[in-house]
Structures are given as C-alpha cells and as structure tokens.
C-alpha cells in the first residue's frame, strides 16, 4: 500500500511494530471495540484486566467497551482519572499504582489504557513499574494518541521541572485504534491531532504530504481516508521505532516542530484553553520550515506550502496566533533551552531541506534562533 492508495472501507488494517522479543500489532478500523475485546481475550486467556480511562471517555464509551470485554469473559476493574494534562502527575501515578494493586492486577494480567495521550502515558508508566512490569494494551481514543503517543512505548508523567521528565520505555502488547471513536472529538481536538499526521509527510514522505493536501477534509469527515491517514502514520512511526526504539538516532526526527512547540506550551502554562499540544506542533512545523528557509536549507515555496496547508485545515501556523501572545524572542529561546540541552549556546533542531527531507541539526546557534524568532514576531505575513 503506498501513501496515495486509500484503504478499503470497513477493512481492518494491521500494522506490525517489528521489535525483537517485544513486537506487537496495531489494529486500525472503525467500530473495533468488541473486536478489541476479542483480541485481548485471545492474547491473554483468563487474564484479569484493569481498564484505565478518564471521566470524559468513560462517560462516552466506558460502558460499551466494558460490556464487550465482559462478553469475552474478561473480568474488568474500571479505574477512572480526571481528564487533562494535570493527571500526568506524581499524585495520580501513586493513586493509579495503588488502585491497580487493590484490583489485584498480577504480572499475568493486563492493564488497558483507554483514552488519549494523558491516559496512555500515565497508564503505560504505571504498567512499566507495577510488580516490575505488567503487560498493557493501548486503546487510544484521540487522533493524536492513535497516530503518535500510543505507539512506540514512551510512557511517563510530568514534573514541576518539565513535561515527560519521569518515565520509562515500556512497549504495549497490542494497540487497537478504533477510528469511529474519533467521531466524538471536538473539531479543535481532531485538528490538533491532524498536525501529527501531516508531520509524517513532512519528515520523509512527500507523497503523503501531497495526499494530505488533497484529502484532509475527508480525513476529518471520517471516511476511508481517515483510516488511511492513521495507517500511514502508524506505519511511519512503527518503522522509526523498529529502527531506533530508544531514540538514540533517527527516531528524533519524530520531534520535527516539537522544540518550538514545547516552548510555546510552556509559555502558555500548558493551558489547553489557549493552546493544545497539536496546535503548538502545527506552529512548530511551520516555524521549522521557515527557519530552514532562513538558513538557506529549504525553498520559500516549500515553507509557504506547509503554512498554507495548516491554514486551510484551520490550524495555527504563526506565533501571533498563540492566544494571549507567545512571549518575547528571549522568553521563547529560554523556554527552548529548558526543554532541550543547550551546549555552549547551541541547540539541536530538526530542520528540513524540503518537504519530506528533514534531518537532525545538532549545532544550531541560539543567537540564530533568537534572530529568527524576532523576525517572526515582527512579520505581518
Ligand atoms: N512522539 C515522539 C516519539 O514517540 O518518539
């Protein structure tokens, strides 16, 4: 299947993640909850399961999924956390571990993360350390989680020192992405996840970026194009993870746009009313291409194409679109320095020589970044 061939309607797509001894499949399709339960039952016959979810997902889909699991003979304990980034905390981590122990989850049992990135990251981390590691299944319910955070085994929580600073690599045993669950997302949340879809085209798949330009509205509408976009994204992510599980090499390309994005999230105090992660990534992607253009690496046409696509979709692409303001160039560079290691005034960035031609640039001078951001803040384009 290439980037431009949509998947068949209703077909379940299976994407393997090829990791020696820790490989697993990602199942993608619409209305997969009862199939998910059957897959889980087949995978772990007789196991008990803890179903970890948040209050919003529980209200929409909790009962339906629990019924499917029970019909497969799986005994389920539901554990519900508050929705939102604040749940990736020490306090929720401790409460979740205790709840899993109270549910008597043993090493042969299963923990199911049923929610977006927050539920997946927190639950995966608890599963990584509970009884020195129990198996966990990701059933992601947001586009962002289906195309990025549920795949690849990065788990963790935030510290007052920054995002995702406490964590572990712990691969799921199975990922089930039911794309019909995305029908209940707000348009804003869906589009924010779409920024991570476009990212795969920009990293190394220019045909997929062309496809996104032509098909984005059908991805949002929820036809076979949506499943196709999730499948292409998961295949791309699976390939990076299989090559470089612990981000010692080119898995870092998945951070395209994220150095800018993390700084903007920090400067907006992780306030989702102002900016959610995917919106920050959208601005970060556009900035990465305009910065590459400024450094003489990438054509202005490609940089404009990236911003124009994000504009068409209704995603932000400029610093001035950060509600309440993004801060000064100095504040943005300082926020980046806290996110990334700055060694003697240089930062590591993911830059691009064109659409689909990203690369890791380890020696970018902080002064160059500051001058670029000053120009962006002054720009009226
Ligand atoms: N979200 C980037 C990664 O999983 O490596």
Boltz pocket constraint, residues with backbone or C-beta under 6 A from the ligand:
constraints:
  - pocket:
      binder: B
      contacts: [[A, 148], [A, 149], [A, 151], [A, 152], [A, 154], [A, 247], [A, 251], [A, 254], [A, 255]]
      max_distance: 6.0
